[in-house]
Amino acid sequence: MNPDKSIFTHLSQALSQLIVGQETVVQQLLVALLSGGHVIIEGVPGTGKTLMVKLLAKLIGADFRRVQLTPDILPSDILGTNIFDLNSRNFTLKKGPIFTEILLADEINRTPPKTQAALLEAMAEQQVTLDGETLPLPELFWVIATQNPLEFEGTYPLPEAQLDRFLFKLHIDYPDPQAEKQMLLNVQKGFRAHRLDLLKVDAIARVEEIIAARREMQQVKIEERVLDYLLALIQKSRQLPDLALGASPRATVAWLQTSKAQAWLSGRDFVTPDDIKAIAPPLLRHRFILKPEAQLDGVKIEAIIASLLKQVPVPR
């Protein structure tokens, strides 16, 4: 199948019509979809995080499950479990919601680390092991987790090992006044965020087209000098004085993949330094760990990323 690049333009337009004022987040979400990497969306309550994911799943006709994570939810509630059938005298597998194409892990930092860790194998290896049996997950398998800012009461910060398995961390903020007015106008016209079925949203792409686009994106080329620029950024991130933890080797591979996706979506078959710079904030903001003294000084991760991009010379 030859993928049609215009489907991502149509997806972006359809999402932005209802998720108003969040065009950058929408574009970054589509880069992650094309790259096949999992995403954390962070924002205060009521900013449309869940709605965005549900709408995107409908637009690509993907199998979708949502797990509302709470302090008392167990790993088996996500993965599934073997249940003894009294009639057949055998154990039968009851699959959990993780066996889907798009999994929305809502408010992931409301659940304890043991349950958070239940997602690790699935996210890293696209499989689940239950009672010694390894079960594959769908080819599209994509986890999108939402979370409230960590300073909110009753949250459990995700460990570094799990954060690193997320490709992007997206920040969704309050819309500007004009976008919020458009949101009110949409409500006046009958839009109800909790009743997407009433909108009669039709799929404008198919899962097979997304998979085909991922394969074609791999053909995007990167010149050696641009690759060296990417490696220089990675190496420099590990030497920054304010950071206790820079970019991991997994981040290196992820940066290459997302740069290729950014280039492909821009209509090019080669990566430029601008592609690399464009996806630096969502790729790095959850991987960089500040030293305690830098935290006390009020140093911000976004400022560290901006400084990193300025310190490494761009190839000409």
C-alpha positions as CSV (number, residue, x, y, z in Angstrom):
1,M,0.0,0.0,0.0
2,N,1.3,3.5,-1.0
3,P,0.4,5.8,1.9
4,D,-1.2,9.2,1.1
5,K,0.6,11.9,3.1
6,S,-2.5,14.1,2.9
7,I,-4.3,11.9,5.4
8,F,-2.1,13.4,8.2
9,T,-3.1,16.9,7.0
10,H,-6.8,15.9,7.2
11,L,-6.2,14.4,10.6
12,S,-4.6,17.6,11.8
13,Q,-7.5,19.7,10.5
14,A,-10.2,17.5,11.9
15,L,-8.5,17.4,15.4
16,S,-7.9,21.2,15.4
17,Q,-11.6,21.9,14.6
18,L,-12.7,20.5,17.9
19,I,-9.5,20.7,20.0
20,V,-9.1,24.4,19.4
21,G,-6.0,26.4,20.2
22,Q,-3.7,23.3,20.5
23,E,-2.3,23.1,17.0
24,T,1.3,22.5,18.2
25,V,0.2,19.6,20.5
26,V,-1.9,18.1,17.7
27,Q,1.1,18.2,15.3
28,Q,3.4,16.6,17.8
29,L,0.8,13.9,18.5
30,L,0.7,13.0,14.8
31,V,4.5,12.9,14.7
32,A,4.4,10.4,17.6
33,L,1.6,8.4,15.8
34,L,3.8,8.2,12.6
35,S,6.9,7.3,14.7
36,G,5.0,4.6,16.6
37,G,6.1,6.0,20.0
38,H,4.1,6.2,23.2
39,V,3.1,9.6,24.5
40,I,2.4,11.4,27.8
41,I,0.0,14.4,27.7
42,E,0.3,16.6,30.7
43,G,-2.1,19.4,31.6
44,V,-4.5,20.7,34.2
45,P,-8.0,19.1,34.3
46,G,-10.4,20.2,31.7
47,T,-8.1,21.0,28.8
48,G,-9.2,18.3,26.4
49,K,-6.5,15.6,26.9
50,T,-8.9,12.7,26.9
51,L,-11.1,14.1,24.2
52,M,-8.1,14.5,21.9
53,V,-7.2,10.9,22.2
54,K,-10.7,9.6,21.8
55,L,-11.3,11.7,18.7
56,L,-8.0,10.6,17.1
57,A,-8.9,7.0,17.6
58,K,-12.2,7.5,15.9
59,L,-10.6,9.4,13.0
60,I,-8.3,6.5,12.2
61,G,-10.8,3.8,12.9
62,A,-8.6,2.1,15.5
63,D,-9.7,-0.2,18.3
64,F,-9.7,1.9,21.4
65,R,-9.8,1.2,25.1
66,R,-9.6,3.6,28.1
67,V,-8.4,2.8,31.6
68,Q,-9.2,5.3,34.3
69,L,-6.2,4.8,36.6
70,T,-6.9,5.1,40.4
71,P,-4.8,4.3,43.5
72,D,-6.6,1.0,44.0
73,I,-6.3,-0.4,40.4
74,L,-4.2,-3.6,40.1
75,P,-1.9,-4.7,37.3
76,S,-4.3,-7.5,36.4
77,D,-7.0,-4.9,35.8
78,I,-4.9,-3.7,32.9
79,L,-3.2,-6.9,31.6
80,G,-5.9,-9.5,32.3
81,T,-5.8,-12.7,34.2
82,N,-6.5,-16.5,34.0
83,I,-9.9,-17.4,35.5
84,F,-10.9,-20.9,36.5
85,D,-14.1,-22.1,34.6
86,L,-16.1,-24.4,36.9
87,N,-17.9,-25.9,33.9
88,S,-14.9,-26.8,31.8
89,R,-12.6,-27.3,34.7
90,N,-10.0,-25.3,32.9
91,F,-8.4,-21.9,33.2
92,T,-9.4,-19.4,30.6
93,L,-7.7,-16.1,29.8
94,K,-9.6,-13.0,30.3
95,K,-7.7,-10.3,28.4
96,G,-7.4,-6.9,29.9
97,P,-7.9,-3.5,28.1
98,I,-4.2,-3.5,27.1
99,F,-5.1,-5.8,24.2
100,T,-6.1,-3.0,21.9
101,E,-4.6,-0.7,19.2
102,I,-4.8,2.6,21.1
103,L,-4.8,2.5,24.9
104,L,-5.6,5.6,26.9
105,A,-4.1,5.4,30.3
106,D,-6.0,8.2,31.9
107,E,-4.3,10.0,34.8
108,I,-1.4,7.6,35.0
109,N,0.2,9.4,37.9
110,R,-2.9,8.7,40.1
111,T,-1.9,5.0,40.3
112,P,0.9,3.5,42.4
113,P,4.3,2.4,40.8
114,K,3.4,-1.3,40.8
115,T,0.5,-0.7,38.5
116,Q,2.5,1.8,36.4
117,A,5.1,-0.8,35.9
118,A,2.6,-3.2,34.4
119,L,2.8,-1.2,31.2
120,L,6.6,-1.5,30.9
121,E,6.9,-4.8,28.9
122,A,4.0,-3.9,26.7
123,M,5.4,-0.5,25.8
124,A,9.0,-1.7,25.3
125,E,8.4,-5.1,23.5
126,Q,4.8,-4.9,22.2
127,Q,3.9,-8.1,24.2
128,V,2.4,-9.1,27.5
129,T,3.5,-12.1,29.6
130,L,0.7,-13.7,31.7
131,D,1.4,-16.8,33.9
132,G,4.5,-17.6,31.8
133,E,2.7,-17.2,28.4
134,T,3.8,-14.4,26.1
135,L,1.0,-12.8,24.1
136,P,1.6,-10.4,21.2
137,L,-0.1,-7.0,21.0
138,P,-1.6,-5.5,17.8
139,E,0.9,-4.0,15.3
140,L,-0.4,-0.4,15.8
141,F,-0.3,-0.8,19.7
142,W,0.0,2.8,21.0
143,V,-0.2,4.0,24.6
144,I,-1.2,7.5,25.3
145,A,-1.1,8.4,29.0
146,T,-2.5,11.6,30.5
147,Q,-1.5,13.1,33.8
148,N,-2.0,16.1,35.9
149,P,1.0,18.3,36.8
150,L,3.0,16.5,39.5
151,E,2.5,19.2,42.1
152,F,-1.2,18.3,42.3
153,E,-2.3,16.3,45.4
154,G,-2.4,12.5,45.2
155,T,0.0,12.0,42.3
156,Y,2.8,9.4,42.0
157,P,5.8,10.5,39.8
158,L,6.7,8.0,37.2
159,P,10.1,6.4,37.5
160,E,12.8,7.3,35.1
161,A,12.8,3.9,33.5
162,Q,9.2,4.2,32.5
163,L,9.4,7.9,31.5
164,D,12.2,6.9,29.0
165,R,9.8,4.5,27.3
166,F,7.5,7.4,26.3
167,L,8.6,9.0,23.1
168,F,7.1,12.4,23.8
169,K,5.8,14.4,26.7
170,L,3.3,16.9,25.4
171,H,2.2,20.0,27.4
172,I,-1.4,21.1,26.9
173,D,-2.1,24.5,28.3
174,Y,-5.1,26.8,28.6
175,P,-6.3,28.0,25.2
176,D,-6.0,31.7,24.4
177,P,-9.1,33.9,24.6
178,Q,-9.9,33.6,20.8
179,A,-9.6,29.8,20.9
180,E,-11.7,29.6,24.1
181,K,-14.4,31.7,22.4
182,Q,-14.4,29.3,19.5
183,M,-14.8,26.4,22.0
184,L,-17.9,28.2,23.4
185,L,-19.3,28.7,19.9
186,N,-18.9,25.0,19.2
187,V,-20.8,24.2,22.4
188,Q,-23.6,26.6,21.2
189,K,-23.8,24.7,18.0
190,G,-24.4,21.5,19.9
191,F,-20.9,20.0,20.5
192,R,-20.8,17.8,23.6
193,A,-17.3,16.4,24.5
194,H,-18.8,13.4,26.2
195,R,-21.0,12.4,23.2
196,L,-18.8,12.0,20.2
197,D,-21.3,9.5,18.8
198,L,-23.7,12.4,18.2
199,L,-21.1,14.1,16.0
200,K,-21.1,11.2,13.6
201,V,-17.3,11.5,13.2
202,D,-16.2,9.4,10.2
203,A,-12.8,7.8,10.0
204,I,-10.7,9.6,7.5
205,A,-7.8,7.1,7.6
206,R,-7.4,3.4,8.3
207,V,-5.0,1.6,10.6
208,E,-3.4,-0.1,7.6
209,E,-2.6,3.4,6.1
210,I,-0.9,4.5,9.3
211,I,1.2,1.3,9.3
212,A,2.1,1.8,5.7
213,A,3.1,5.4,6.4
214,R,5.4,4.2,9.2
215,R,7.2,1.9,6.8
216,E,7.6,4.6,4.1
217,M,8.8,7.1,6.7
218,Q,11.8,4.7,7.4
219,Q,13.1,5.5,3.9
220,V,13.7,9.1,4.8
221,K,17.5,9.8,4.6
222,I,19.8,11.7,6.9
223,E,23.2,13.0,5.8
224,E,26.2,12.1,7.9
225,R,26.8,15.8,9.0
226,V,23.2,16.1,10.1
227,L,23.5,12.8,12.0
228,D,26.7,14.1,13.6
229,Y,24.7,17.2,14.7
230,L,22.2,14.9,16.4
231,L,24.9,13.0,18.1
232,A,26.6,16.2,19.3
233,L,23.3,17.3,20.9
234,I,23.0,14.0,22.7
235,Q,26.6,14.0,23.9
236,K,26.3,17.7,25.1
237,S,23.1,16.9,27.0
238,R,25.1,14.5,29.2
239,Q,27.6,17.2,30.1
240,L,25.3,20.0,31.1
241,P,26.1,21.1,34.6
242,D,22.5,21.5,35.8
243,L,21.5,17.9,34.7
244,A,21.8,14.8,36.8
245,L,20.6,12.8,33.8
246,G,20.9,13.6,30.1
247,A,19.5,11.9,27.0
248,S,19.7,8.1,27.0
249,P,20.7,5.8,24.0
250,R,17.0,5.1,23.7
251,A,16.4,8.8,23.3
252,T,19.1,8.9,20.6
253,V,17.2,6.4,18.5
254,A,13.9,8.1,19.2
255,W,15.3,11.5,18.1
256,L,16.4,10.0,14.8
257,Q,13.0,8.4,14.2
258,T,11.0,11.4,15.1
259,S,13.2,13.7,13.0
260,K,12.5,11.4,10.0
261,A,8.8,11.5,10.8
262,Q,8.9,15.4,11.0
263,A,10.7,15.5,7.6
264,W,8.2,13.1,6.0
265,L,5.2,15.1,7.3
266,S,6.9,18.2,5.8
267,G,7.0,16.5,2.4
268,R,10.7,15.8,2.3
269,D,12.7,12.6,2.0
270,F,15.7,13.9,4.0
271,V,16.2,15.2,7.5
272,T,17.3,18.8,8.2
273,P,18.7,20.3,11.4
274,D,15.4,22.2,11.8
275,D,13.6,18.8,11.9
276,I,15.9,17.8,14.8
277,K,15.4,21.1,16.7
278,A,11.6,21.1,16.2
279,I,11.0,17.9,18.1
280,A,13.6,18.5,20.9
281,P,11.2,19.9,23.6
282,P,8.6,17.0,23.6
283,L,11.4,14.4,23.2
284,L,13.7,15.7,26.0
285,R,11.5,17.4,28.6
286,H,10.7,14.1,30.5
287,R,14.1,12.6,30.1
288,F,16.2,15.4,31.5
289,I,16.6,15.2,35.3
290,L,17.7,18.3,37.1
291,K,20.2,18.2,39.9
292,P,18.7,19.1,43.3
293,E,20.6,22.4,43.5
294,A,19.3,23.4,40.0
295,Q,15.8,22.7,41.2
296,L,16.3,24.9,44.2
297,D,17.6,27.6,41.9
298,G,14.4,27.5,39.9
299,V,16.0,26.2,36.7
300,K,13.4,25.1,34.2
301,I,13.8,22.1,31.8
302,E,12.5,24.1,28.9
303,A,15.3,26.6,29.4
304,I,17.9,23.8,29.5
305,I,16.6,22.5,26.2
306,A,16.7,25.9,24.6
307,S,20.2,26.4,25.9
308,L,21.3,23.0,24.5
309,L,20.1,23.9,21.0
310,K,22.0,27.2,21.1
311,Q,25.3,25.6,22.3
312,V,25.7,23.1,19.6
313,P,26.6,24.6,16.2
314,V,24.2,23.9,13.4
315,P,25.8,22.3,10.2
316,R,25.6,24.4,7.1
